[in-house]
Amino acid sequence: MAQNKTRVVIMRAGTSKGIFINEKDLPKDKAKRDEEILKIFGSPDVRQIDGLGGADPLTSKLAIIGPSTREDADVDYTFAQVSYVAPTIDYSGNCGNISSGVGPYAIDEGMVEVKEPYTTVRVHNTNTGKILVEKVAVEDGVAMVDGDYRIAGVPGTGSEISIDFSDTAGARTGKLLPTGNPVDKMEVTGFGTLDVSIVDAANPVVFVRAKDLGLTGIETPAQIDENKEMLATLEEIRAKATVAMGIVDKWEDAVKVSPAFPMIAFVSPANNYEDFTTGKAISEDEIDFVSRLMFMQVVHKTYAGTATICTGAAARISGTLVNEAMEAKDRGKNDIINIGHPAGKIQIDVAASVEGDTYKLEKAAISRTARRIMDGYCYTK
């Protein structure tokens, strides 16, 4: 019996790696489509040995690209987080890093009109119903790869891709502050009542103080991932935030219904620490505050692009725990905010305004790099 084959492109986009597929190359029936996607990734299997997945949340990501269904966009883009421990695909949110590959993919696949030296691609993210505006350098009709822009967590340099996420406030709930409060109280097993901030921009994130959990805030991914009790506590907080946001009725169901979103981060004031990938010293003088992000129940090795947008927005909202961490050392007075993460720092150009009790995200832009690694056919049976 002949195997099925699907044309795929593998791209490193930001600090993630994903499979990019043209919508027309997947089954139209949703159940059959998801079945094929799981086979392409080799899921569920903790090694994804029989597919293209990398057995890590940051390399088990999918971008489906097709013609735009909106007049104000050039392409539709659907993000999927593919589990490798269960036959589950989470479509409930977006990935900012993978988003950075959408513009170059659309250009190189001939899906948009190409202009040099820069092509602007308006991307409709179907997960959130929001528009992303990507500025991509182009040379000889294709997206440039070489450049001098460097991002923490990726070796070498590449061509800068700027992404404007300012349209993504309230991506999941319709409100920048889903509960209406910059800080809420939450009962957490073993810790009593904790302060949390729930913010929704690009993707929702629930924030907690590192010190309230007995953490320094500058832990390495391994230090947290090896602490099963702390992982359980962080997941409980994340899960209870899904209830507060109206995603699930019982927090115990969150890991099955919505394992990826909201994300959870623990924050602390700027401090000195080492990049866990290189040992390079990160000075508190070069960052505005520190954050460690959880994604799919483990620590993100760097920092998600959408979480960067949300964290930057939170930093601009008076009273949130992120704003508190930044203000602790009188930082963040310019539009540019530098967030310290396990492998260095990520920068965001962000501004927000307030009218009465309502905050508006005026600006939220990050820059990434991306590179096509391979294209061809994935065979499945």
N, C-alpha and C positions, 0 to 999 in steps of 0.2 A: 504494500500500500504506500503510495507516494505521500510524502510529508507536505503540510501546508507551508507556504512561505509568505512573509510579510516584509515589505521594504522598510527599513529602519535607518535612522541616523543616531549615532551616539555622540553626544556633545558634553564637554565640560563647560558648565555655565556657572559663573561665580565660583563658589566653593562647593558646589554639588556637581554630580554627574548624572545625566539622564538619557533616556531613550526618547527620541522625537519621531513622531509618526504622522504622516498626512492622514487627515480624517477619512479620506476616500479609500484608504488602504485597510481600514478596519471594518468588521461587520457592522451593519446598521442596527441590528437588533442588540439592545443593551446587554442582555444576558450572554449572548454569544460573543459580543465584544469583550466583556469582562473575562470570560473564560479564555479567550485568546490572549489577552493581556497577561493573565496569570501564567500561561504557558511560556510566553515570550520572556518573562522575568525568571521563570523557574520557581514560582511560588505555589504553595507554601513549602519552604525548605530553608532551614537556617543557613545553609551555604549557597542556596540558589544554584546548585551545581549543574542543573540541567537547563539553565537559561542564561540570560544576559545580566541579571541583577548582580549587584556587588556585595550582597549579604550585609548591608549597612543601610540605615535609613537615608543617608545622604547620597547613596548610589542606587536606590530603588525607587526612582522617580520617573514619571512619564509626562511628556507634553504632547497633546493631540492638537494639531494645527489644521485649520480649514478656512474656507471663505467666510468673510464677516457676515453676520446676520444683523448687523447694525450699520446704518448709514454713516455714522461718525467714527467708524473704525475700518482698518484695512484687513485684519484677519481676526478670526476667533481662536482662542487658546484655552484649552481645558487642561488643568493640572490634575494629576492623579498620584497619590502616595500609595505605593504598592507594598503591602505587608509581606514579610518573608516568614512570619511565624503562624499566619492564618490565611485562609483564602479570602482576603479582604482587600478592597481598594477604596481608599478614602478620597472622595471628591469634594469634601466640605470646605476646603480652603485653597489658597494659592501658595506658590513657592517663589519668593523674590529672586533667588539665585537662578533657578531654572527659567524664570521669566526673562532673564538677560540673554538667553539663547534664542528666544522667539524671533526677535528682530533679524538677527543674522540668518537664522534658518529660513525665514520667509523671503529674505533677499536672495539667498543662494538657491532656493527652490523656485525662483521666478514667480512668487505669489504676490509681489508688490512691484510698483513702478520704482525703478532704481534711479537715484540721482547722486551725482558726485559733487563735492567730496563727502557729503553726509546725506543719508536717507533717514527721514523720520518715519517710523512705523507706529501707527496707532493700533494698539492691541486690545481687543475686547476679551477680558478674562471672564469666561462663562461661569466659573465657580462663584465669583463674587458679584458679577454684573457690573464691574468697574472697568474704566479705561486706563491703560498704561501707555505712556508716550515714550518711545525709545528712540534715541539718536545714535545712529550707527555709522561709523566711518566706512566709506566704500572706495575701492580702487579697482579699476578694470572690470567693473560690473559685479564684483563680489564683496562680501563683508571683509574688512581688513582684520587680520589676526595679529600681526606684529605691531608693537607699540611700546611705549615706556611707562604705561600705567601698571602699578603693582597693587595687588590686594593680599592681605594677610591670609595665609592658609593655602596659597597657590604658588608653586615655584615659578620664578622668572617674572616676566612682564608681558603685557599684551595691549591690544588696542582698547581704549576706553569706550565703554557703552554706558551712556547716562540714561536713567529711567526715572520718569516723573510719576510718583504715586499719589499726587495731591488729590486725585479724585476718589481715593480709596477709604476715606473716613466712613466708619460704620459699615465696613465690608460685609460682616455677617449679621449684625443686629440692626443696622440703620442708624446707630448712634455711636459717637466717639466714646462716650461713657455709657455703656449698656445699662448700668444700674442707676445712672444719674448722679453717682457719687464718685469723688476722686479716691476715697478710701471706704472700704466696707469691712465689717467684722465677720470672721469665719471661725467656727469651732473645728479644731483639728485634733485628732486623736493623739494623746501624749503631750500636746502643747497648749491645750486650752484655747483661749480666744486669741486669734492673730489678726493683724491688719493685712488687707490685701487691696490692690488696685487692679481693676479690670478695665482694660482699654481695648477699643476695636478700631484699628486702622490697618489696612492691607490684609491682616489677619488678626484675630483677637489674641491677646496675651493677658495672663493674670500674673501680677508681680507680687513678690513677698520680700521682706528684708532678710538678707542672709543671716544677720546676727540673731534674728528671732528664731531661726532654726538651729542655732548653735554653730553656724558656719562663718568662715572668714570672708567668703565671697570671692576668693582668688584660688579656690580649689581647682585641680586639674580634672579633666573628664574621668580619668581612672579612679580618682579619690571618691567621686560621687557614685560612679557606676558600680563600684565594688561594695558600696554601703547599701545593702538591700533595704534596711529600715528607712533610710533617708529617701530612697527611690519610692518606697511605698507612701511616705508622707507627702512627697512632692506630687505624686499621682493623685492622692486624696484631695489635695488643694486644687489641682487642675480639674479633677472630676466634679468637685463641688462648685467650681466656677461655671461648668457647663449647665448645672441646674440653675444658677443665678442668671444665666444668659438665656434660659429657656430652651436649650438644646436637648436635654434629657430630663425626665421626671425624677429618676433615681440616680444618684451619683455613682452607684455601683455598676451602672450600665454604660458609663461613659467610655470605658476602654474598648468596648465592643462597638458602640454606635458611632463614636467620634474620637478615635485614638490619637489623631494628630492635632486637632484644633478644638479649643484654644490651646496655645502653647503656655508654658509656665517658665518664669525666669526669677532668679533671686539676685537682688541688687545690693550694692554697697558703695560707699564713697570711694573715690580714686585711691589707688594703692599701688605699691611696687610689686611686681611679680615677674615670672619668667614664661615666655612662650613655650608651651609644653612640647611643641614640635621641633624647635631649634635650640632652646635654652637661652635665646636672646632676652636680655633684660627689657621689660616694659616699665617705663617710669611713670609714676603718678602724674608727672607734669605734662605728659603728652595725651592724657585721657581726661574725660570729664567725670566719669564714674565707671564702675565695674559691673558687668552683668554676666551671669551664666545661664544659658538657655537650655531647657529640656525639650527634646523633640522625639516623639514616639517612644517615650518612657526611658530614654537615655539622654546623656548630656550631648548637646550639639558640639562638634569639635571646633567650630568657629562661631558663626552667628548667622541665623537665617536672614535673608533679605527682607522678607515681609515683617519679621520680628524687629528688624532694624527700624523700619518705618514706624511700627507701633511703639517701640521703645523711645524713639525720637519724639513722637507725638506726646507720649506720656511725660517726657522730660519738660515739655512746654506747658503742661497743665498744672497749675498751682495746686498743691496739696497732695498730689500722687506720691507714692513711695519712690518713684524714679526721680521726680522733681526734687524730693527731699534729699536723695543720695547725691544729686548733682549740686544742690545748694549747700550741702554740708561743707564743701570746700570752695564755695563761691565761684562755681564754674558755669559754663554754658551761656555766657553773655552775648556771644556772636551767633549767627544763624547756623554755623557749622558746629556739630556735636560729634565728639569722638567717644565711642563706646569701647571699653576694654573687654575683650573676650579671651578665651583660652589660648588662641594662637596669635594674639596681637590686638589690633583695633580695627574698627570699621567706622567710616565717616558718613554722616548724613547731613544734608543741607535742609533744615526744617524750620518752619515758622507756623505759629498758630495765633489766632485772635479770639477774643471772647466778647460776646454781646449778652449782657445779663448773666444767665447761668449756662449759656450755650457756647461751646468751643467750636471753632471752625479751623480745619487744617488748610492753611494758606499755601504751604510749600512743603514738599517731602520728596527729595531726590537723592538717589544713591548712584554710584558708578560701579560697574563690574567689568570683567573681561569674560570672553567665551571663545571656545575653539571646537570646531568639528574634528572629531577623532576618527570616526569611520562611518561609511555608509555601505549598505548592501542588503542582503536578505537574511532574516532570521527564520530558521526552519523549526516547525513545531509538529508534534504528532498527536 
